[in-house]
């Protein structure tokens, strides 16, 4: 009221107040930096595969991979922390970091020890399995077999894995004195043990024949073709029709 009376007496009016408009915040200011969401690496997936207790619920991604991947980098960081503690004033943060990384380093050593121990134990088991006596099959030779074949090939009428090592093909017949299923299972066990492939084939005479080191008829035909070419070449060389070619050992055997 006093201000109004003064204005009336002096004949002056108050100037309207100028409205101050606030600047609208820039779009740049509104944009917030988004943190990259951590994703699982191939190593994370392998760890989950081998350790079923490592789950997303118990170990979220933001808590994983907080240490360097390579243990050499961990060692370098520990050395740097120790050097910093010696050069500068003692720091609580440096001391805590050193203890943390040393604990992680020892955990790595424990994991390495456990892994190596398990591998060595498995190697020992495999060696023991390989030294166990290999299966053998009893062959009850009938009279025809004894007359037509050299029984001395087999020790005491038994066929072993060592026996089959000498074969590239073997036929089954009732003269062996064992059922086909039993003989076929014996061949299968041998192939697994010796890491050899092969397949059963019925020849033109109706005989069941197992061919080693080929997987199908196509590979067998190719091997037979190479064998026939080699034999024909040897025959031509023996007859003097072609000159034998000396092998070239300049590039090794």
C-alpha contacts under 8 A as a table, 3 or more apart, distances in Angstrom:
res1	aa1	res2	aa2	distance
1	X	4	X	5.04
1	X	5	X	6.33
2	X	5	X	5.18
2	X	6	X	6.28
3	X	6	X	5.24
3	X	7	X	6.24
4	X	7	X	5.09
4	X	8	X	6.26
5	X	8	X	5.11
5	X	9	X	6.21
6	X	9	X	5.12
6	X	10	X	6.05
7	X	10	X	5.21
7	X	11	X	5.62
7	X	12	X	5.06
7	X	13	X	5.91
7	X	14	X	7.74
8	X	11	X	5.04
8	X	12	X	6.75
8	X	13	X	7.95
25	X	29	X	6.55
25	X	30	X	7.21
26	X	29	X	5.33
26	X	30	X	6.62
27	X	30	X	5.02
27	X	31	X	6.40
28	X	31	X	5.30
29	X	32	X	7.42
38	X	61	X	6.16
38	X	62	X	6.66
39	X	61	X	7.09
40	X	43	X	7.85
40	X	44	X	5.64
40	X	45	X	6.78
40	X	61	X	7.36
41	X	44	X	5.11
41	X	45	X	6.53
42	X	45	X	5.17
42	X	46	X	6.30
43	X	46	X	5.07
43	X	47	X	6.15
44	X	47	X	5.14
44	X	48	X	6.29
45	X	48	X	5.12
45	X	49	X	6.15
46	X	49	X	4.90
46	X	50	X	6.24
47	X	50	X	5.27
47	X	51	X	5.76
47	X	54	X	7.53
48	X	51	X	5.07
48	X	52	X	5.68
48	X	53	X	7.57
48	X	54	X	5.52
48	X	55	X	6.98
49	X	52	X	6.26
51	X	54	X	5.79
52	X	55	X	7.14
54	X	58	X	6.75
54	X	59	X	6.40
55	X	58	X	5.39
55	X	59	X	5.75
55	X	60	X	7.61
56	X	59	X	5.12
56	X	60	X	4.81
56	X	61	X	7.07
57	X	60	X	5.94
59	X	63	X	6.47
59	X	64	X	6.97
60	X	63	X	5.73
60	X	64	X	6.89
61	X	64	X	5.15
63	X	66	X	6.63
65	X	68	X	7.23
65	X	69	X	7.50
67	X	74	X	7.64
68	X	71	X	6.96
68	X	73	X	6.30
68	X	74	X	6.28
69	X	73	X	7.78
70	X	73	X	5.59
70	X	74	X	6.99
71	X	74	X	5.00
71	X	75	X	6.38
71	X	105	X	7.68
72	X	75	X	5.10
72	X	76	X	6.28
73	X	76	X	5.07
73	X	77	X	6.19
74	X	77	X	5.13
74	X	78	X	6.25
74	X	101	X	7.11
74	X	105	X	7.25
75	X	78	X	5.17
75	X	79	X	6.31
75	X	105	X	7.80
76	X	79	X	5.16
76	X	80	X	6.21
77	X	80	X	4.96
77	X	81	X	6.17
78	X	81	X	5.08
78	X	82	X	6.28
78	X	98	X	6.17
78	X	101	X	6.63
78	X	102	X	7.15
79	X	82	X	5.14
79	X	83	X	6.17
80	X	83	X	5.07
80	X	84	X	6.12
81	X	84	X	5.11
81	X	85	X	6.25
81	X	94	X	6.40
81	X	97	X	7.65
81	X	98	X	6.18
82	X	85	X	5.15
82	X	86	X	6.42
82	X	98	X	7.33
83	X	86	X	5.22
83	X	87	X	6.22
84	X	87	X	5.17
84	X	88	X	5.88
84	X	94	X	7.86
85	X	88	X	5.62
85	X	89	X	6.70
85	X	90	X	5.74
85	X	91	X	7.21
85	X	94	X	6.84
85	X	95	X	7.75
86	X	89	X	7.59
86	X	90	X	7.82
90	X	94	X	7.58
90	X	95	X	7.72
91	X	94	X	5.24
91	X	95	X	6.24
92	X	95	X	5.16
92	X	96	X	6.14
93	X	96	X	5.17
93	X	97	X	6.08
94	X	97	X	5.12
94	X	98	X	6.09
95	X	98	X	5.15
95	X	99	X	6.30
96	X	99	X	5.19
96	X	100	X	6.11
97	X	100	X	5.06
97	X	101	X	6.16
98	X	101	X	5.38
98	X	102	X	6.04
99	X	102	X	5.16
99	X	103	X	6.12
100	X	103	X	5.23
100	X	104	X	6.30
101	X	104	X	4.90
101	X	105	X	5.98
102	X	105	X	4.92
102	X	106	X	6.26
103	X	106	X	5.21
103	X	107	X	6.24
104	X	107	X	4.97
104	X	108	X	6.28
105	X	108	X	5.11
105	X	109	X	6.45
106	X	109	X	4.95
106	X	110	X	6.28
107	X	110	X	5.06
107	X	111	X	6.24
108	X	111	X	5.10
108	X	112	X	6.12
109	X	112	X	5.05
109	X	113	X	6.12
110	X	113	X	5.11
110	X	114	X	6.18
111	X	114	X	5.13
111	X	115	X	6.12
112	X	115	X	5.16
112	X	116	X	6.16
113	X	116	X	5.28
113	X	117	X	6.04
114	X	117	X	5.14
114	X	118	X	6.22
115	X	118	X	5.29
115	X	119	X	6.31
116	X	119	X	5.13
116	X	120	X	6.15
117	X	120	X	5.19
117	X	121	X	6.13
118	X	121	X	5.10
118	X	122	X	6.17
119	X	122	X	5.11
119	X	123	X	6.22
120	X	123	X	5.03
120	X	124	X	6.23
121	X	124	X	5.06
121	X	125	X	6.29
122	X	125	X	5.00
122	X	126	X	6.21
123	X	126	X	5.11
123	X	127	X	6.19
124	X	127	X	5.14
124	X	128	X	6.24
125	X	128	X	5.09
125	X	129	X	6.17
126	X	129	X	5.00
126	X	130	X	6.14
127	X	130	X	5.07
127	X	131	X	6.23
128	X	131	X	5.19
128	X	132	X	6.42
129	X	132	X	5.37
134	X	160	X	7.54
134	X	161	X	7.07
135	X	160	X	6.87
135	X	161	X	7.54
135	X	186	X	7.89
136	X	158	X	6.42
136	X	159	X	5.70
136	X	160	X	4.70
136	X	161	X	7.12
136	X	186	X	7.69
137	X	158	X	5.56
137	X	159	X	5.37
137	X	160	X	6.75
137	X	183	X	7.73
137	X	186	X	7.24
138	X	157	X	6.13
138	X	158	X	4.69
138	X	159	X	6.64
138	X	178	X	7.81
139	X	157	X	5.20
139	X	158	X	5.59
139	X	159	X	7.02
139	X	176	X	5.58
139	X	177	X	5.85
139	X	178	X	6.69
140	X	157	X	6.70
140	X	176	X	6.14
140	X	177	X	4.82
140	X	178	X	7.32
141	X	144	X	7.97
141	X	145	X	5.80
141	X	146	X	6.47
141	X	157	X	7.28
141	X	175	X	6.49
141	X	176	X	5.75
141	X	177	X	6.17
142	X	145	X	5.45
142	X	146	X	6.46
142	X	175	X	6.07
142	X	176	X	7.43
142	X	177	X	7.16
143	X	146	X	5.14
143	X	147	X	6.25
144	X	147	X	5.17
144	X	148	X	6.11
144	X	175	X	7.42
145	X	148	X	5.20
145	X	149	X	5.54
145	X	151	X	7.99
145	X	175	X	6.32
145	X	176	X	7.77
146	X	149	X	5.64
146	X	150	X	6.98
146	X	151	X	6.38
150	X	153	X	6.14
151	X	154	X	5.93
151	X	157	X	7.32
152	X	155	X	6.51
154	X	157	X	5.53
154	X	158	X	5.68
154	X	159	X	5.86
154	X	163	X	7.30
155	X	158	X	5.59
155	X	159	X	7.32
159	X	163	X	6.07
159	X	164	X	7.67
160	X	163	X	5.12
160	X	164	X	6.69
161	X	164	X	5.14
161	X	165	X	6.40
161	X	190	X	6.02
162	X	165	X	5.14
162	X	166	X	7.40
163	X	166	X	5.99
163	X	167	X	7.61
164	X	167	X	5.28
164	X	190	X	7.92
167	X	170	X	6.64
167	X	212	X	7.62
168	X	211	X	6.18
168	X	212	X	5.09
168	X	213	X	7.28
169	X	209	X	6.95
169	X	210	X	5.61
169	X	211	X	4.47
169	X	212	X	5.77
170	X	209	X	5.71
170	X	210	X	5.36
170	X	211	X	6.73
171	X	207	X	6.78
171	X	208	X	5.71
171	X	209	X	4.15
171	X	210	X	6.11
172	X	176	X	7.31
172	X	180	X	7.17
172	X	183	X	7.76
172	X	207	X	6.83
172	X	208	X	5.45
172	X	209	X	6.18
173	X	176	X	5.83
173	X	207	X	7.12
173	X	208	X	7.45
174	X	177	X	5.71
174	X	178	X	6.90
174	X	179	X	7.46
178	X	182	X	6.80
178	X	183	X	6.72
179	X	182	X	5.45
179	X	183	X	6.39
180	X	183	X	5.06
180	X	184	X	5.92
181	X	184	X	5.14
181	X	185	X	6.15
182	X	185	X	5.19
182	X	186	X	6.28
183	X	186	X	5.08
183	X	187	X	6.36
184	X	187	X	5.09
184	X	188	X	6.24
185	X	188	X	4.99
185	X	189	X	6.23
186	X	189	X	5.21
186	X	190	X	6.26
187	X	190	X	5.06
187	X	191	X	6.26
188	X	191	X	5.16
188	X	192	X	6.35
189	X	192	X	5.22
189	X	193	X	6.22
190	X	193	X	5.09
190	X	194	X	6.07
191	X	194	X	5.23
191	X	195	X	5.48
191	X	196	X	4.77
191	X	197	X	6.18
191	X	198	X	7.79
192	X	195	X	5.21
192	X	196	X	6.84
193	X	196	X	7.94
196	X	212	X	6.86
196	X	213	X	5.90
197	X	212	X	5.95
197	X	213	X	4.97
197	X	214	X	6.16
197	X	215	X	6.23
198	X	210	X	6.75
198	X	211	X	5.33
198	X	212	X	4.31
198	X	213	X	5.30
198	X	214	X	5.10
198	X	215	X	5.15
198	X	216	X	7.57
199	X	210	X	5.58
199	X	211	X	5.65
199	X	212	X	6.98
199	X	214	X	7.13
199	X	215	X	5.92
199	X	216	X	6.45
200	X	208	X	6.67
200	X	209	X	5.61
200	X	210	X	4.39
200	X	211	X	6.51
201	X	208	X	5.83
201	X	209	X	5.20
201	X	210	X	6.17
201	X	211	X	7.58
202	X	205	X	7.76
202	X	206	X	5.56
202	X	207	X	5.40
202	X	208	X	4.68
202	X	209	X	6.01
203	X	206	X	5.38
203	X	207	X	5.53
203	X	208	X	6.74
203	X	209	X	6.95
204	X	207	X	7.46
211	X	214	X	6.61
211	X	220	X	7.85
214	X	217	X	7.96
214	X	219	X	5.69
214	X	220	X	5.94
215	X	219	X	6.53
215	X	220	X	7.74
216	X	219	X	5.56
216	X	220	X	6.35
217	X	220	X	4.91
217	X	221	X	6.09
218	X	221	X	5.21
218	X	222	X	6.34
219	X	222	X	5.08
219	X	223	X	6.22
220	X	223	X	5.11
220	X	224	X	6.13
221	X	224	X	5.07
221	X	225	X	6.02
222	X	225	X	5.05
222	X	226	X	6.31
223	X	226	X	5.21
223	X	227	X	6.17
224	X	227	X	4.93
224	X	228	X	6.12
225	X	228	X	5.20
225	X	229	X	6.24
226	X	229	X	5.15
226	X	230	X	6.14
227	X	230	X	5.10
227	X	231	X	6.21
228	X	231	X	5.12
228	X	232	X	6.04
229	X	232	X	5.13
229	X	233	X	6.10
230	X	233	X	5.16
230	X	234	X	6.25
231	X	234	X	5.05
231	X	235	X	6.18
232	X	235	X	5.07
232	X	236	X	6.23
233	X	236	X	5.16
233	X	237	X	6.21
234	X	237	X	5.12
234	X	238	X	6.12
235	X	238	X	5.04
235	X	239	X	6.20
236	X	239	X	5.18
236	X	240	X	6.20
236	X	241	X	5.25
236	X	242	X	5.82
237	X	240	X	5.06
237	X	241	X	6.03
237	X	242	X	5.18
237	X	243	X	5.95
237	X	244	X	5.68
238	X	241	X	7.72
239	X	242	X	7.90
240	X	243	X	6.61
248	X	251	X	7.30
249	X	252	X	4.92
249	X	253	X	5.62
